[in-house]
């Protein structure tokens, strides 16, 4: 049986994964923006930045409860 991770280990792993996610997400969104937005109208650009500006938080919102959950739950 595998022992439960300590809270410090979970926070360390979660922090590293969040930082990696932010870098990867920024690169993906930047690549999409370069291809989509140069010839797009202002409202498409606004929608793109509104959606991508909010979507980065979804995976982080799922990781934070895991990081702060007490062992044994």
N, C-alpha and C positions, 0 to 999 in steps of 0.2 A: 504494500500500500504506500502511495506517495504522500509524504507529509504536506500539509497545507503551507502555502507561502506566507511569509511574515508580511505584515503591513508595509514595512519599509521596502521589501523586495517588490511588492506589487506596485508601489508608488514609483519606484525607479524604472521598472519595466514600462509602466504606463506613460511616464514622462518621456522616455526615449521613443516610444511608439508615436506619441503625439507630435513630437518634434519631427520625426521622419515623415509622418503623415502630412504635416503642414508644408514641408519642402516639396514632397511629391505632388500634393494638390496644387501648390502654387505653380509648379512647372507645367502641369497638365492644363490648368486654366490659362496660363500665359500662352501656351501653344495653341489652344483653341481660339483665344482672343486674336492672335496674329492672323489666323486663317479666316475667322468669321467677321471680325469687326471692321476691317479697313473699308469695305464697301457697303457696310450696313447703315441703315438710317439711325437717327438718334434714339428712337424708342426701342429698337432692337438692342442697341448698346446699353441703354438703361436697364432693360429687362435682363440682359446677360450679366451685368455687374450686380444687379439686385439678387438674382438667383445664385450666382457663384459666390457672392459675398456672404450668403447665409448658409449655403450647403456645407461648408467646411466644418461647421460645428456639429453636424449630425453624428459622425463617428466619434468625436470627442465626447459628446453627450452620452454616448453609450459606454465609453471607456471609464468615465469618471465614477459612476456608481460601482463598477467592478474594483477600481483602485481603492475606494474608501470603504468597501464592504468588510465587515468584521470577519475574521477567520471562523470557519465552521458553519457558515450560512450558505 
